[in-house]
Structures are given as C-alpha cells and as structure tokens.
Amino acid sequence: MILFRYRALDHKGHCHAGDWFGTSSKALYAHLQKQNLQLISVKAAQKKPWHFLPIFSINSQELIDFCVHMEQLDKVKMPLTESILLFANTVKNRSFKVVLFDIHQSITKGFLLSEACSVHPKIFDSIFVECLNVAEKTGTLNQAFNHLQKHLSWKKEQQTKLNQSLRYPFILSSILLLLMLFMVVFVTPHLEDYLEILNIKEKPLALKTLITLTKVVQTQGTTIFLMLFAFLSSYYAFRKISPSFLKETQRLLYFIPGLGSIKKDLLIGNFLQTLSVLLNQKLDLLLSLEKAIDTIPSQFFKDKLSSVPHSIKQGSFLSDALRETMIFAPFALRLIQLGEESGSLGYLLDQTAKIQLRNTLKRLHSLLAWTEPVLIIIIGIVMMWIVAATVVPLYDNLALFDL
C-alpha cells in the first residue's frame, strides 16, 4: 500500500484535494472515476524515516480516537493492518496519516505493532509502546488500548482543567501589561508636550511618576530588554548543560508558597496514574516503576524516586519504599498499602491519582479565587493612577483654555 496525495475536479469544476491508500496511481484513478472525479495531479508519499521529522500537530484527542478505534475493531477480530488503514482513511491530520501509513508498512513487513510505534517516540511514548508490547504477548490488545485510552483521556482532562483555571488570570495580567505599555509608549509623551505648551509647571505626584517611568522605558528600555533576554537565555542554557543546576532550580520551584506544592502534587498524580496503567496491563512492578519514573519531567523527583526500585528489590513493600521518599501524602500511602493487601494495586493507584488530582485542582481554584480579585484591584489602582496623572492636571487647568 502507498499513500497518495491527489487533486481532482468534479463535474461542476470544483477542486478536491485528499489522501488515499492504494497500490498504484492507476488504482487511484479508477477509484476517483467511480466518484465522478477527474484526476489532476497525484504524488506518492516518499518512504522516508519519518521518526526524524518533527511532528507537532498531533494532539491527544487524535491519539484517544486511535485507541478507541483499535479497541473496537480488535474486539470484532478485524486484521490489524486493515484496522489501521480504515482509521487512516478517516483521519484529517496529514501528519498523523503519514505516521499511520508508516506503521502499516512496517507491520506488512513483519514488524509487531509495538515495534512499528516505537520508531515514533514523539507520538507514542514508552508507556504506550510497553503496554502494546505486553498485550501482544498475552493476546489482550483490546484491553491495552482501553487502558491507554483512559490514561490519555485522564491526562487531557487534567490539562484542560488546568488551562481553564489559569486562563482568566492570564487574560487579566495581559490586559494590565498592555495597558501600561500603551500609556508609556503612546499617551505620556504627548501629554508631556501638551503640559509644556500650557506652561503647567506644578505636576502632581502621579504624573511625575508616570513621566519618570516613561523616560526610563524610552532611554533604558532596550537595555532592560536585552538584560532580561540574556538572563533568561543563560538560565535555560545552564538548565540544559548542568544537571545539578537543573535539579536545584526544580527543588526551589517546589518551595514557592501555594504553587510549588500544587505543581508537586500534579507530578505525583501523573506518576501514580502512569504506574497504574502499566500494572493494570500486568507488567512487572519493577519494570513498571522504571518506566513510570522515566516519564517524570522533573529531575529532582526522578532522583527522589530512584531509590524505590532498589528498596523493592531488597524486599520492601511499595508503600514502604514510597514512604521513605517523604514526598507522598499519608492518604496516598494508605491507599497503596490497601492495594498491596487486597491484590488490587493497579486499581487503587488509579483511584489515588484521581483523588490527588481532584484535591489539587480544588486547592488551585482556591488560590486563583484570591488571585483574580487581587489582579482586578491592581488594574483598578493602575487606572486610578493613570486618571490622576492625565485627566486631573488637565481638569485643574481648564481656565487656560480659550473656550
């Protein structure tokens, strides 16, 4: 099968563009003839190592749809290659379509689905590949896709709630910044010229501070911007080249009042949920821990949890090994202990992660409930300052105008 990209005309002269899987361009021509379309141009997707290309446009919902589609078709015993082609024909995202084409080609050459997905790590992470690998050995591919679909849906829901929580404060902060920038760049310079024309020498404190701020921005704005850019560039460069600096900055980040503990709890919730997916797929506990720890984006937490597999090898229970890290809440450790005692560790890890997320989002909402009115008050103070600096001096000197 080859992926063709074509353009065709219908009987009204309208142009249609699309993608089609087939054996040859002649087969594509016959396919379009049946739809009363006249082929204009056709190009076959070249067989390249697609995993070297940057793929940024594939979102989590498309992966969720892929998992749901594969789960349902595996239940009805449809061949794997046919299932992938059927889904690829419904995908509108061309980048994802090309990846599915490459997976289909790999499977037809004798590779396993997990092996075909592993060459696209930017789309299918190690958790995704490992779940498929275990499912192929146990014959439970539909269960693996079900667990992955729930895992991806959980992560998407978490990210959506976070974005919704942060959207309003971000908008208010942007409005405040744009308001200040507009006043300093466009309003204050002209206002100062008008006051000089009117020969107003006594200026209120609000106007003096606004004029001073404007002069600082006009004379030192470029220098301040370059210094800020150099500082941020150096910061990110040191994070890349110095693991110790990266670890220390991450550690300090978690000590920020309010936001630090929230970020820490979100990372812990993601770790527990990832671990539950692997355990529910009947993966070995030690291997599941190693895979789940690798997905943590914070090197500080990776180092904290690196001792857990070693403790388990020495005979400790998971709950005891996690307790030694001193980063897990007592309720989470208790639920994990109950999971070990009842033999349902994967299920209770999933429930613990959901409880952790729910409690963390409640704390975030409580924090933002105070942040939003504070930002509104700050905007109000800035508006009063602008009015006192611009309108009041002109109003006090109306007698100077020749009406």
C-alpha positions in Angstrom: 0.0 0.0 0.0 1.2 3.5 -0.9 -0.1 6.9 0.5 -1.1 9.1 -2.5 -1.9 12.8 -2.3 -4.1 13.9 -5.1 -6.1 16.8 -6.5 -9.2 16.2 -8.6 -12.1 18.1 -10.3 -15.8 17.3 -10.1 -18.4 17.8 -12.8 -19.0 21.4 -11.6 -15.3 22.3 -11.8 -14.7 22.3 -8.1 -11.3 21.2 -6.9 -11.0 18.4 -4.4 -7.7 17.5 -2.5 -7.2 14.5 -0.4 -5.1 11.4 0.6 -5.7 7.8 -0.4 -4.1 4.5 0.4 -3.7 2.1 -2.6 -1.4 0.0 -4.7 -0.8 2.4 -7.6 -1.8 5.7 -9.3 -3.9 3.7 -11.8 -6.0 2.3 -8.9 -6.4 5.8 -7.6 -7.6 7.0 -11.0 -10.2 4.2 -11.1 -11.3 5.0 -7.6 -11.9 8.7 -8.4 -13.7 7.7 -11.7 -16.2 5.9 -9.6 -16.9 9.1 -7.6 -17.2 11.1 -10.8 -13.9 12.9 -10.1 -11.3 13.7 -12.7 -7.7 13.3 -11.5 -5.5 16.5 -12.0 -2.3 15.6 -10.1 -1.1 12.8 -7.8 2.0 12.4 -5.7 3.1 9.4 -3.7 4.4 10.0 -0.2 8.1 9.1 -0.2 9.3 6.3 2.1 11.4 8.2 4.5 12.5 7.6 8.1 9.5 9.6 9.4 10.7 9.4 13.0 13.4 12.0 12.2 10.8 14.6 11.2 9.4 17.0 13.9 5.7 16.1 14.4 4.0 18.8 16.4 0.4 18.8 15.1 -0.8 15.5 16.5 -2.9 16.2 19.6 -4.1 14.0 22.4 -7.6 13.7 21.1 -6.4 12.1 17.9 -4.5 9.5 19.9 -7.6 8.9 22.0 -9.7 8.3 18.9 -7.0 6.0 17.6 -7.1 3.9 20.8 -10.9 3.7 20.8 -11.0 2.7 17.1 -8.3 0.0 17.5 -10.0 -1.4 20.7 -13.4 -1.8 19.0 -12.0 -3.3 15.8 -9.8 -5.7 17.7 -12.9 -6.9 19.6 -14.6 -7.9 16.3 -11.3 -9.6 15.2 -10.6 -7.3 12.3 -7.0 -7.7 11.0 -4.6 -5.2 12.4 -3.4 -3.8 9.0 -7.0 -3.4 7.9 -7.9 -1.6 11.1 -5.1 0.9 10.7 -6.0 1.6 7.1 -9.6 2.1 8.0 -8.7 4.6 10.7 -6.2 6.3 8.4 -8.8 7.0 5.8 -10.9 8.9 8.4 -8.0 11.0 9.8 -7.9 14.6 8.6 -4.5 15.4 10.1 -2.0 14.7 7.3 1.0 14.3 9.7 -0.9 11.6 11.6 -1.9 10.0 8.4 1.7 9.7 7.3 2.7 8.1 10.6 -0.2 5.6 10.3 1.0 4.8 6.7 4.5 4.1 8.0 3.1 1.9 10.8 1.1 0.0 8.3 4.1 -0.5 6.0 6.2 -1.8 9.0 3.5 -4.3 10.0 3.2 -5.7 6.5 7.0 -6.2 6.5 6.6 -8.4 9.6 7.2 -6.0 12.5 4.9 -6.0 15.6 2.7 -3.1 16.3 4.7 -2.1 19.3 7.9 -2.1 17.2 6.2 0.0 14.5 5.1 2.5 17.0 8.4 2.7 18.8 10.1 4.5 15.9 7.7 7.5 16.5 8.6 8.3 20.1 7.3 11.9 19.8 3.8 10.5 19.3 3.9 7.1 21.0 5.8 7.3 24.3 7.5 4.5 26.2 4.3 3.8 28.2 2.2 3.4 25.0 4.8 1.1 23.4 5.3 -1.0 26.6 1.6 -1.6 27.0 1.3 -2.8 23.4 4.4 -5.0 23.8 2.8 -6.8 26.8 -0.6 -7.0 25.1 0.9 -8.7 22.0 2.5 -11.3 24.2 -0.7 -12.0 26.2 -3.2 -11.5 23.4 -5.1 -8.7 25.2 -4.6 -5.9 22.6 -8.1 -4.5 23.1 -7.6 -4.2 26.9 -4.3 -2.4 26.3 -6.0 0.1 24.0 -8.8 0.5 26.6 -6.3 1.3 29.4 -4.3 3.7 27.1 -7.5 5.5 26.1 -8.4 6.0 29.7 -4.9 7.2 30.5 -4.8 9.7 27.7 -8.3 10.9 28.5 -7.3 11.4 32.1 -4.2 13.4 31.1 -6.3 15.5 28.7 -8.9 16.2 31.3 -6.2 17.3 33.8 -4.6 19.6 31.2 -8.0 21.1 30.2 -8.9 21.9 33.8 -5.5 23.5 34.4 -5.8 25.6 31.3 -9.3 26.7 32.3 -8.1 27.6 35.8 -5.2 29.7 34.5 -6.9 31.4 31.6 -8.7 34.2 33.4 -5.6 35.3 35.5 -3.5 35.2 32.3 -6.0 37.4 30.5 -6.1 39.9 33.4 -2.3 40.0 33.6 -2.1 40.6 29.8 -4.6 43.4 30.0 -2.6 45.1 32.8 0.6 44.8 30.9 -0.8 46.1 27.6 -2.5 49.0 29.4 0.8 50.1 31.0 2.7 49.7 27.7 0.1 51.7 25.8 0.3 54.5 28.4 4.1 54.6 28.4 4.6 54.4 24.7 1.7 56.4 23.2 0.0 58.6 25.8 2.5 60.0 28.2 5.0 61.5 25.6 2.2 63.6 24.0 0.7 64.5 27.4 4.1 66.0 28.5 4.2 68.1 25.3 0.7 69.4 26.0 1.6 70.4 29.5 4.7 72.2 28.3 2.6 74.2 25.8 0.1 75.1 28.6 3.1 76.1 30.8 2.0 73.8 33.6 4.9 73.6 36.0 3.4 72.1 39.1 2.8 68.5 38.3 1.0 66.0 40.7 3.0 63.1 42.1 1.1 60.6 39.9 2.1 62.5 36.7 5.7 62.8 37.8 6.0 59.0 38.5 4.3 58.3 35.1 6.7 60.6 33.3 9.7 59.1 35.1 8.6 55.6 34.1 8.1 56.7 30.5 11.6 58.2 30.4 13.2 55.1 31.8 11.4 52.9 29.2 12.4 55.3 26.4 16.0 55.6 27.4 16.7 52.2 29.0 14.0 50.0 27.5 16.3 48.3 25.0 19.0 47.7 27.7 16.4 46.3 30.1 15.0 44.0 27.4 18.5 42.8 26.4 19.4 42.2 30.0 16.2 40.2 30.6 16.8 38.2 27.4 20.4 37.5 28.4 19.3 36.4 31.9 16.6 34.0 30.6 18.9 32.7 27.9 21.6 32.0 30.5 19.1 30.4 32.8 17.8 28.0 30.2 21.3 27.3 28.9 22.5 26.3 32.4 19.5 24.1 32.8 20.5 22.3 29.7 24.2 21.8 30.4 24.2 21.5 34.2 22.1 18.7 35.7 22.9 19.9 39.2 21.7 23.4 38.4 18.5 22.0 36.8 17.9 19.9 39.9 18.4 22.8 42.3 16.1 25.1 40.4 13.4 22.5 40.3 13.8 21.9 44.0 13.5 25.6 44.7 10.4 25.8 42.5 8.5 23.4 44.8 9.1 25.6 47.8 7.1 28.5 46.2 4.2 29.1 48.6 1.0 27.7 47.1 2.1 27.0 43.5 5.0 24.8 44.5 3.0 22.3 46.4 0.3 22.2 43.7 2.9 21.5 41.0 4.5 18.8 43.1 1.1 17.1 43.7 0.3 17.2 40.0 3.6 15.4 39.2 2.9 12.8 41.8 -0.6 12.3 40.5 0.7 11.8 37.0 3.3 9.3 38.2 0.7 7.2 40.1 -1.7 7.2 37.2 1.1 6.1 34.8 2.1 3.4 37.2 -1.5 2.1 37.5 -1.8 1.8 33.7 1.3 -0.4 33.5 0.3 -2.5 36.4 -3.2 -3.0 35.1 -1.6 -4.3 31.9 0.0 -7.0 34.0 3.5 -5.5 33.7 6.1 -6.4 36.3 6.2 -4.0 39.2 9.9 -3.2 38.9 9.7 -2.6 35.2 6.5 -0.5 35.7 8.3 1.7 38.3 11.3 2.2 36.0 9.0 3.2 33.1 6.8 5.5 35.2 9.8 7.2 36.7 11.3 7.8 33.3 8.1 9.8 32.3 8.5 12.3 35.2 9.7 15.6 33.7 11.4 16.7 36.9 14.9 15.5 37.5 14.5 16.4 41.2 11.6 13.9 41.6 13.4 11.3 39.5 16.3 11.4 41.9 13.8 11.2 44.8 12.1 8.1 43.4 15.3 6.4 42.0 15.7 4.5 45.3 12.2 3.0 45.2 13.1 0.1 42.8 16.2 -0.7 44.8 14.2 -0.8 48.1 11.7 -3.2 46.5 14.5 -5.5 45.3 15.6 -5.6 48.9 12.2 -6.9 49.9 10.3 -3.8 50.9 6.7 -3.2 50.0 5.9 -0.4 47.5 4.1 1.7 50.2 7.1 1.5 52.5 9.5 2.3 49.7 7.4 5.4 48.7 7.1 6.5 52.3 10.9 6.7 52.6 11.0 9.4 49.8 8.9 11.7 52.1 7.0 13.2 49.1 3.7 11.3 49.2 0.7 12.2 51.3 -0.4 9.8 54.1 -3.7 9.1 52.4 -2.0 8.1 49.2 0.4 5.8 51.1 -2.6 4.2 52.9 -4.5 3.5 49.7 -1.4 2.0 48.1 -0.9 -0.2 51.2 -4.6 -1.3 50.9 -4.0 -2.2 47.2 -1.0 -4.3 48.2 -3.0 -6.1 50.8 -6.1 -6.7 48.6 -4.2 -7.6 45.4 -5.8 -4.6 43.5 -2.8 -2.3 43.5 -3.3 -1.1 39.9 -6.9 -0.1 40.6 -6.2 1.7 43.8 -3.3 3.5 42.3 -5.6 4.8 39.7 -8.1 5.9 42.3 -5.3 7.6 44.3 -4.2 9.5 41.3 -7.8 10.7 40.7 -8.3 11.8 44.3 -4.9 13.6 44.2 -5.9 15.4 41.0 -9.3 16.4 42.4 -7.8 17.7 45.7 -5.0 19.6 43.8 -7.5 21.3 41.5 -9.6 22.4 44.5 -6.5 24.0 46.0 -5.6 25.6 42.7 -9.2 27.0 42.4 -9.0 28.3 46.0 -5.7 30.0 45.2 -6.9 31.6 42.0 -10.1 32.7 43.7 -7.9 35.1 45.6 -5.6 35.9 42.7 -8.4 37.1 40.4 -9.8 39.8 42.7 -6.3 40.9 43.5 -5.5 41.4 39.8 -8.7 43.3 39.4 -7.8 45.6 42.3 -4.4 46.2 40.8 -5.9 47.1 37.4 -8.2 49.5 39.3 -5.3 51.1 41.1 -3.4 51.5 37.8 -6.5 53.1 36.2 -6.8 55.5 39.1 -3.1 56.3 38.8 -3.5 57.0 35.1 -6.5 59.2 35.7 -4.7 61.1 38.4 -1.7 61.6 36.1 -3.5 62.6 33.0 -7.1 63.8 33.5 -6.7 65.7 36.8 -3.9 68.1 35.6 -5.9 69.0 32.5 -9.1 69.4 34.5 -7.4 71.7 37.1 -6.1 73.9 34.3 -9.2 74.3 32.2 -9.1 78.1 32.7 -6.0 78.2 30.5 -8.0 77.0 27.5 -9.5 79.7 25.3 -13.1 78.5 25.1 
